[in-house]
Amino acid sequence: MHPLQRRGRERGYFSILTFIARFYFYLDENKISMQRLIAFISFAIIFSSCSNKSKSDLAIFKTAAIGFEQSIISTSSSNEYIYHALDDRWHNPRTTVFGPIWQPKTALIKEINEKMSNYIESLAKQLKQKAGLKTENGRERFEEDNEDAVTSLFVTQGKGRELQGKLNQYRNDMLAIDPEFLREFEQVIIDVSDSNYKSSFTNNYFHDIPVAGAFALLKRFESVTKITENNFLRFCLSKTSYSGCGFMTRVQAIVSQNSNYLKGGDKIEITAGIGSFYAAASPKITINNKVFKPGYIDGVAKYELKTPLKAGKYIIPVKVEFTDESGRKLYMEKRVEYTVIE
């Protein structure tokens, strides 16, 4: 290949990876398929690795790694902000009702992502050590053009296959946190299952590339998980906001019964709730002196008893305490009447 053609080709690779590194977060924000983006960067890196290794190739990989690192830093900062915002909501009287529902979910999101980040960072450290990591004047130095180190770690030691398994487990664990996450993110969250590759995951990503290229890919996967974490957290934030929390324009207590007239020994059923039976009003319901704390799914209390055998009129007292849309504590009392007929 003519030197000018080769330089032009290298500039093309540089432009591709620089574009990916700089605009990756933008693409993800607009829900462009994670898998398509993975395939794009994989193609660029693998295609580049087919040419003779040069300083320009290493510069390409290093530029991509820097771009992904910047994405990791900025997204991590955003994630911390959202965690703090969610924590504030668990203590806000207007939104504290969501704490028991969403606090465990956000805690699980944090736990899963910390575990995944620690794993990827441990792989990066092992890769550097394979490439002769040394610290000189406070700076890390290693053989960035070393291909044998990549082969040794990801092929011989099986870390490529292990990484694939960890990423797939990450996907499954995140989607399993809540059914709403599955519906919202199943099509965009990272998927590195075998069905997505003509050859193995390891060959697609870690074949014939230097340490600098493998390091960039690890940063890319870490960036993916950070952005995934951000998407899930923003979803939790939207579900726990006061404006979107589901309070009705007018909150009212509702009490109903299955019948007013029954025979002796029949069952009478009383249903008590708030408005459209949404639990955000934090109801406390007392029926016939028995206290109910409705579940957070439907906000409804149901009470059953067998009617007396003796004919006549009977009364069951019902009291509903709740919080309205302005945060005020209100209550309503009602006498449920029924008649036992012969």
C-alpha positions in Angstrom: 0.0 0.0 0.0 1.3 3.5 -0.9 2.4 5.5 2.2 -0.2 8.3 1.4 -3.0 5.7 1.1 -2.0 4.1 4.4 -1.9 7.5 6.2 -5.3 8.3 4.8 -6.6 4.9 6.0 -5.2 5.5 9.5 -6.8 8.9 9.6 -10.1 7.2 8.7 -9.8 4.8 11.6 -8.9 7.7 13.9 -12.0 9.7 12.8 -14.3 6.7 13.4 -13.1 6.0 16.9 -12.9 9.6 17.9 -16.4 10.1 16.7 -17.6 7.1 18.7 -15.7 8.2 21.8 -17.0 11.8 21.7 -20.6 11.1 20.7 -21.3 7.8 22.4 -23.2 9.3 25.3 -25.4 11.3 22.8 -26.2 8.2 20.9 -27.2 6.3 24.0 -29.3 9.2 25.3 -31.3 8.9 22.0 -31.8 5.2 22.6 -29.8 4.0 19.6 -29.3 0.3 19.9 -26.5 -0.7 22.2 -25.8 -3.7 20.1 -25.4 -1.7 16.9 -22.9 0.6 18.6 -20.9 -2.4 19.9 -20.8 -3.9 16.4 -19.6 -0.5 15.0 -16.7 0.0 17.4 -15.8 -3.7 17.2 -15.6 -3.5 13.4 -13.5 -0.4 13.5 -11.0 -1.8 16.0 -10.8 -5.3 14.4 -10.5 -3.7 10.9 -7.7 -1.5 12.2 -5.9 -4.4 13.7 -5.6 -6.0 10.3 -3.1 -3.3 9.2 0.5 -3.1 10.5 0.6 -1.9 14.0 2.0 1.7 14.3 2.1 4.6 16.6 -1.0 5.9 14.8 -3.0 2.8 15.6 -2.0 3.1 19.3 -3.0 6.7 19.2 -6.4 5.7 17.9 -7.0 3.2 20.7 -5.7 5.7 23.4 -8.0 8.4 22.1 -11.0 6.0 22.2 -10.0 5.0 25.8 -9.8 8.7 26.8 -13.3 9.3 25.3 -14.8 6.4 27.2 -13.1 7.4 30.4 -14.6 10.9 30.1 -18.0 9.3 29.6 -17.4 7.2 32.7 -16.5 10.2 34.8 -19.4 12.4 33.7 -22.0 9.6 33.9 -20.7 8.5 37.3 -21.1 12.1 38.5 -24.7 12.2 37.2 -25.4 8.9 38.9 -24.2 10.1 42.3 -26.4 13.2 41.9 -29.5 11.0 41.2 -28.7 8.7 44.2 -28.6 11.8 46.4 -31.9 13.1 44.9 -33.6 9.7 45.5 -32.3 9.6 49.0 -33.8 13.0 49.7 -37.2 11.7 48.4 -37.2 8.9 51.0 -37.3 11.7 53.7 -39.6 14.1 51.9 -43.1 13.9 53.4 -44.7 14.3 50.0 -42.7 11.4 48.4 -41.6 9.2 51.4 -44.4 6.8 50.5 -42.3 5.6 47.6 -39.3 4.6 49.8 -40.5 1.1 50.7 -41.1 0.5 47.0 -38.2 2.1 45.2 -35.4 2.4 47.8 -34.6 -1.4 47.6 -34.6 -1.2 43.8 -32.2 1.7 43.7 -30.0 0.0 46.3 -29.9 -3.1 44.1 -29.0 -1.0 41.0 -26.1 0.4 42.9 -24.9 -2.9 44.2 -25.0 -4.6 40.7 -23.2 -1.8 39.0 -20.5 -1.4 41.7 -19.8 -5.1 41.3 -19.6 -4.9 37.5 -17.3 -1.9 37.6 -15.0 -3.5 40.1 -14.8 -6.6 37.9 -13.9 -4.6 34.7 -11.3 -2.5 36.5 -9.7 -5.7 37.9 -9.4 -7.0 34.3 -7.8 -3.8 33.2 -5.3 -4.1 36.1 -4.5 -7.7 35.1 -4.0 -6.7 31.5 -1.5 -3.9 32.5 0.4 -6.4 34.7 0.6 -8.8 31.8 2.1 -6.0 29.8 4.8 -5.3 32.3 3.2 -2.6 34.4 5.7 -0.2 36.1 5.2 3.0 37.9 7.7 5.8 37.1 7.5 9.2 38.5 3.9 8.5 39.7 2.8 7.5 36.2 1.9 4.0 35.0 3.8 2.6 32.1 3.2 -0.7 30.3 3.7 -2.2 26.8 0.7 -0.8 25.0 1.5 -2.6 21.7 1.9 -6.0 23.3 -0.6 -8.5 21.7 0.7 -11.6 23.5 -0.6 -10.1 26.8 -4.1 -9.8 25.4 -4.0 -13.3 24.1 -2.7 -14.7 27.3 -5.3 -13.0 29.5 -8.5 -13.2 27.3 -7.8 -16.4 25.4 -5.5 -18.6 27.3 -6.8 -17.7 30.7 -10.4 -17.6 29.4 -11.1 -14.0 30.7 -12.8 -13.2 27.4 -15.4 -15.8 27.9 -15.7 -14.9 31.6 -16.2 -11.2 30.7 -19.0 -12.3 28.3 -20.7 -14.2 31.1 -20.4 -11.3 33.5 -21.9 -8.9 31.0 -24.8 -11.2 30.3 -25.4 -11.8 34.0 -25.3 -8.0 34.5 -28.0 -7.6 31.8 -30.2 -10.3 33.4 -29.8 -9.0 36.9 -30.6 -5.4 36.0 -33.8 -6.4 34.0 -34.9 -8.7 36.8 -35.1 -5.9 39.4 -38.5 -4.8 38.3 -40.9 -5.8 35.5 -41.1 -2.2 34.4 -37.3 -2.2 33.7 -37.8 -5.3 31.5 -40.4 -3.5 29.4 -38.5 -0.2 29.2 -34.9 -1.4 28.6 -34.9 -4.9 27.2 -34.3 -3.7 23.7 -31.5 -1.2 24.5 -29.5 -2.8 27.3 -26.2 -4.4 26.3 -26.5 -8.0 25.0 -23.4 -10.0 24.3 -25.0 -13.5 24.0 -23.5 -16.0 21.6 -26.4 -15.6 19.2 -25.3 -12.1 18.4 -21.9 -13.2 17.0 -20.8 -15.2 13.9 -17.7 -16.3 15.9 -17.0 -16.3 19.6 -17.2 -13.1 21.7 -13.5 -13.4 22.5 -12.5 -13.6 18.8 -14.8 -10.7 17.9 -13.2 -8.4 20.5 -9.8 -9.6 21.6 -8.3 -11.3 18.6 -5.1 -9.7 17.1 -5.3 -6.4 19.0 -2.7 -4.8 21.3 -3.1 -4.0 25.0 -4.1 -0.4 24.1 -7.0 -1.7 22.0 -8.1 -4.2 24.7 -7.9 -1.5 27.3 -10.1 0.8 25.2 -12.7 -2.0 24.9 -12.8 -2.5 28.6 -13.3 1.2 29.1 -16.1 1.0 26.5 -17.9 -1.8 28.4 -17.5 0.1 31.7 -19.0 3.2 30.0 -21.9 1.1 28.8 -22.7 -0.1 32.3 -22.5 3.4 33.8 -24.9 4.8 31.2 -27.2 1.8 31.8 -27.1 2.6 35.5 -28.0 6.2 34.7 -30.9 5.2 32.5 -32.3 3.0 35.3 -31.9 5.7 37.9 -33.6 8.4 35.9 -36.5 6.0 35.4 -36.7 5.5 39.2 -36.5 9.3 39.6 -39.4 9.8 37.2 -41.5 7.2 39.1 -40.9 8.9 42.5 -41.4 12.5 41.6 -44.3 14.4 43.2 -45.7 15.6 39.9 -45.7 12.1 38.5 -46.4 10.1 41.6 -50.0 9.5 40.7 -51.8 11.7 43.2 -55.3 12.6 41.9 -56.5 16.1 41.5 -58.9 15.4 44.4 -58.2 12.6 46.9 -61.3 11.0 48.4 -61.9 8.0 50.6 -64.2 5.3 49.1 -65.9 2.5 51.0 -68.1 -0.1 49.3 -69.8 -3.4 50.2 -70.9 -6.4 48.2 -74.5 -6.2 49.3 -76.9 -4.4 51.6 -79.3 -7.3 52.1 -78.0 -10.8 53.0 -79.3 -14.0 54.5 -78.1 -15.2 57.9 -74.7 -16.9 57.5 -73.8 -15.2 54.2 -70.6 -13.3 53.8 -70.5 -9.5 53.7 -67.4 -8.0 52.0 -66.3 -4.4 52.5 -63.7 -2.7 50.3 -62.1 0.6 51.5 -59.5 2.7 49.7 -58.4 6.1 48.5 -59.7 7.7 45.3 -58.9 5.3 42.5 -57.4 2.9 45.0 -53.8 4.2 44.5 -51.6 3.7 47.5 -49.6 7.0 47.3 -52.1 8.6 49.7 -50.6 6.3 52.4 -53.9 5.1 53.8 -54.5 3.6 57.2 -57.9 1.8 57.3 -59.9 0.6 60.3 -62.8 -1.7 59.7 -64.8 -3.0 62.6 -62.0 -2.0 65.0 -59.5 -4.0 62.9 -56.6 -1.9 61.5 -55.4 -2.6 57.9 -52.2 -1.3 56.2 -53.0 -1.7 52.5 -50.3 -3.0 50.2 -48.5 -0.5 47.9 -49.8 -2.2 44.8 -53.5 -1.4 45.0 -54.0 0.6 48.3 -57.1 -1.4 49.1 -58.2 -3.1 52.4 -60.8 -5.9 52.2 -62.7 -7.2 55.2 -65.0 -10.2 55.4 -67.2 -11.6 58.1 -70.1 -13.9 58.3 -73.4 -12.2 59.0 -75.4 -13.1 62.1 -78.1 -15.7 61.8 -80.6 -13.4 63.5 -82.5 -11.1 61.1 -82.2 -7.4 61.6 -80.1 -4.3 60.8 -76.4 -4.2 61.6 -73.6 -1.6 61.4 -69.9 -1.9 60.7 -67.8 1.1 61.5 -65.1 2.1 59.0 -62.4 4.8 59.4 -60.0 5.8 56.7 -57.0 8.0 57.4 -55.0 9.3 54.5 -52.7 12.1 53.1 -54.2 14.3 50.4 -52.3 15.8 47.4 -51.2 18.9 49.5 -49.7 16.7 52.2 -52.5 17.2 54.8 -53.5 14.4 57.1 -57.3 13.7 56.7 -59.7 11.1 57.9 -63.2 9.9 57.1 -65.6 7.8 59.1 -68.5 5.8 57.7 -71.0 3.4 59.1 -71.6 0.5 56.7 -75.2 -0.7 57.2 -76.6 -4.0 56.1 -79.8 -6.0 56.8 -80.0 -9.7 57.4 -83.3 -11.1 56.1 -84.9 -14.3 56.9 
